[in-house]
Amino acid sequence: MARLSPAEQIEQSYDDAMVALADYLTRDRDAATTIDRLIAILDQDDLHDAVTEVLVDARVHPRPRSDPPKVDP
């Protein structure tokens, strides 16, 4: 299996969380079970590493800020 990039890992975790919430809403899942699933998703070391890597990369290589549009008086 190919290793996911940090951004892809974060996106996959988001998708997994949305599935857990959808299951809760559409399949009458137990709230405690849903919370346990969400905590398990958030408590993955790979996810922590991916978030850290993305944040560090953003700090080291910040995106250029766009200038606000100029308004003529």
C-alpha angles and dihedrals in degrees: 000000000000117000113248121232116246091257091050091049090053091047091049091051090050090051091049090051092050090051090051091051092046090051089052093051100040105030101041092245119180113264093227091053091049092050090049090052092049092048090049090052093049094043097063116122090216090058092049090050092048093050091047091049093050092048093048091047090051090051094047095041106029118190115249112259117236116232115244114253114269115242117213113227 
